[in-house]
């Protein structure tokens, strides 16, 4: 799906301006379904079976039948909403609430606000939205990009992973961080990923995925980054050992992001982030950080729904599966 650029998207036309308009736009399931159809097929229906763009038959309010191949589909099929028993009206309200809380929400908080019958339902819904936040085709970082690693504390799982350091009832998971550092004051976008070891085997693929070739990558003296120039990057190398310079002064971007990440995990989520789920919390943190300057929470609502409708189904068994 190709999304429309932000300058073509207008509040009040493409997304609600506020909660009052949200309630006006989405009073029932049909209104929610029609809105999702606009997001999934902005240029008109496209049959998932044969690719026909001819207007389909409507066998019911939600079932569409292709006039060419007779393939039956729904707007939610093949998305994170696939086979959901939660009403779309509740889904959209959850997306609005999640995107309008700048620091994020916990499953318990979402359960209380929307009246879910169980904590598990709210928890699963949030994790499906986190999958949509970690959009795989995001634009890569560019310009000057700082890259480093940090440890974050998470509850100790039954199965340890890689070089995680154990302490009491928690372990410290290793997280790679990349952050744009523009010439002007402040920081740009970020990318984060959990890795087993601070080695070239894991850090190089992270940089290749997160950073555009040709960018200037600022790293410490680690040999894990030694082949960056061979892959088309410029490398700025700062060796901290014996230099008398504090790492947070020479590489302020990654250290600031690491500090905010740890504060967010402890504050919003009370440190109760499962080891096997950490990557998706990192995706949520990046999604929020990269939109921290947005003046329109409604536009963020639009963007998350746009990504959710293009995200494949995520069964509960997959969400709770342990890595490895």
N, C-alpha and C positions, 0 to 999 in steps of 0.2 A: 504494500500500500504506500502510495506517495502522498505525504501530507502537504497541505497548503501552508505557505509561509506565513509567519505571524502578522505581516503587514496587511494581509488579505483577510485576516480573521478579526471580527468585530464583536465586542461585548453587546449583548442584547439581540444579536443576530445569530451568532454561532455558538455562544455559550451564555448562561445566565450571568447577570451583573452581580446579583446578591442572592441571599437565601429566600427572600420573598419572591423573586423572579423564578428561582429554582422550583419552588412549590407550585407556581403558576404553570411552568412548562411541563412538569412531570407529575400530573395528578394520578396517573394509572399506568398499567403495564403497556398498553398500546402506545402511549406517548413516549415512553422510554424506549420501546422497540423501534419506533420510527426514527428517533434520534440516533440510535446505534446504527441503523441502516444508512443514515446520512454520513456517518463517520466511516463505516466500512466500505461503502460504495459511493464516494462523493460525486462520481461521474455517472452514476446509475448502476443498477444491479449487474453483477458479473457471475455467471453460473460457475460454481466450483467444479462441476463435472466436465463441461465442454468449453467454457470460456465465453459462451454467448452473452451478449449485452442486451438482448431483447427483453423487454419488460416481462416478468414472470406472472404466472397465475398465482392467485392467493387461495390455497386450499382452506386456510383458516387465518386467524389474525397473525399467526407467527410462521406458518409453513408456506414456503415458496416453491413453486414447481416450474422448472425451465420449460419454455415452449418448444425448445429444440430437442433436447435429449430426455426430457421428463425427469431429470434429476430433482430430488426433493431435498430442500435445505432450509435452514433457519439462519437468521442474522447472528445468532450466538454459537452456531456449530463451528468447531475448530478454534474457538477462542477460550479465554479463561472463564467465560460464562457458560461454557458448554455443559449441558445436563445439570445445571445448578438448580437446586430446589429453593434457593433464596430468591424472592421476587426481585425483578430488575429495579423496581422502585427503591428497594432497600440497598441494592448494589450501588446505584447512582448516588443515593444519600451518603453511603459510606465513602465513596470517592470524593464527594464534596467535602465531607467532614475531614477526611485524611489530608486533603490538599489545602484546606483552610487553617490547619494547625501547623504553624511554622516549624515547631520542634517535633512534629510527629505525634502519634497516639499509640497507646498500648492496647492490647486485645481486651483487657478488662475495661478500659475507658470506652472503647467502641461498643462493647457489649452493653454497658450502662446507657450510653447515648441512644442507641438504636433498638434497645430492648431485645437483643438476641436471647433465645432460650438457654443457650449453653455458651460457655467460654470457648469451647473447641470450635464452634461455628465462626465466632468472631476472629479467633486466631488463624483459622484456615483462610478466611476471606482476606485478612491482612497479608498473609504470605503469598497469596495469589497476586495481589496488587503489587507486592514487592518484586515478583517475577516480571511484571510489566514495567516497573520502574527501571530495572536493569536491562535497558534496551540494547540488544547486541549490535545494532547498526548505528550507534551514536557517532557523531562526528569526532574524529580524533583530536587530541590536544595539539597545539601548535605554538610556535614562537619559542620562548625560553621555558623549559619545563624542568622543575626539580623532581628528582626521583630518589626515594629512600624507603627504608622499612621501619616498622615500629611493632611493639608487642602490645596486645590488648588482652585483658583478663576476661575469660569466659568460663562457665561452669565446666568442671572436669567430666568428659564423657567416658563411657565404658571403654572405648577404644581410643588410645592416644594417636596423634598424627604428627609425623615428622619431628621437628626440633622444638616442639612446644615445651615450655618450661612449667613444671608442676609446682604449685604453692598452695598448701592447705586444701580447700575444696575447689580450687580453680586452677586452670592452666592459662598460660599466656600464649595466645595464637599470634603467629607472625603475619603482618599485613603489609603489602607493598602499596606505596602511595605515589601518585604522580600529580603534580599541581602546576598549572600555568602561572608564570610570574611575569606579568607585563611590565613595561618600562615605568608606567605610572604607578601610583600608590595602590596597594591592595593586591588581591590574588584573583586569578581567573577560575577556570573549571578544574574539576578534580576527577581522578579515577582511582579506584581502590580494588585490591584483590587479596584474598587469603592465599598464602603460599606455604609449602611445607618447610622449605629451607631457603636461606638467603644466598642462593647459588645462581650461576649463569643459566642453569637448566630451567629455572623458574622465573628469574627476573627478566631475562631477555625476551621470552614470549609475552610477558606483561607489557614491556615497553613497546614491542612491535604491535600489540593490539591497541594500546592506549595512546600512543604518540605518533604523529604524522612524520613520515620520513622527511629528513631535511631540517627538522627542528633541532634546537640546541638543548641537549639534555645535560643538566647539572647534577652530578652525583658526588658521593664521597670517594675515597680512594679504593674502594672495594674492587677486587679483580673480577667480580661478577659482571661488571659493565665494560670489560676491556674490549669486547668486539662490537661495540655500538657503531664506531666509525666504519667498520666493514659493512654495516647494514644501511649506511647512508645518513647517519646522524652526525651532528657536531657534538663533541663531548667537552664539557667544562668539568674538570676534575679538581675537587678540593680535598686535600688530605688533612684530617683534623688532628691525628696523633702527633703530639709534639709541636703543633703549630701555635699553641697559645690562644687559638680562636675557638669560641664556643660554637658548636654545631647550629644552635638556634639563631645565631647571628649571621653565619655564612649561608645557611639554607633555611631562611625563616618560613618559607611557604609550607614545606612538608611538616615542620615541627608545629606550626600553628594548626594545620589540619589534623594532625595526630592528637593534639590537645583537645580540639573541638569534638573529634570522634569519640574519645574516651569519656568526655563529659556528657555527650549525648547518650551513649550506651548506658552510663550509670544513672543519668537523670531521667530520661524518658522511659527507658526499659529496665531500670533498677538492676542492671547488670545481669538480667536473666535471659541472656541471648545464647541459644544453643550453639555448640561448636559446628554442628552440621548445617545450621541455618545462617551462620555468620556472613557468608558472601552476599546473601540477599539483604541483610541489614546494611552491609556496606553499599549495596546498590541503592537502597533507599536514602542513605546519608548523602551519596553523591547526587542523586536526583534532587534532593532538597537544597544542598549547598549550591549546586549549579543554577538554581532558580531563586536564590536568596534575595536578589535585587528586583525581582519581578514585581510590578505594581498591581498586577491583576491576578488574584487567586483563582478567578474564574477561568483564566487562560490556562493555568496549571491543571485545573480540573479537566479542561478540554484535552490537553496534551496527554494526561494519564489515561483518559478513556480512549483516546486515539491509539495509544500503545497497547492498551488492554485488549482492544478488539482485534489486534494483529498478533497477540501473544497466544501460542498454542495452549491447549488444555493442560491443567496441572492437577492430576489426581492427588488425593490426600496421601496415598501410600508413597508417592514420589516425594511429596513435601517432607515427610517425616523420615525418609530413608537416610541412613548414615552414609557419608562419603567413603569411597574405597570399597 
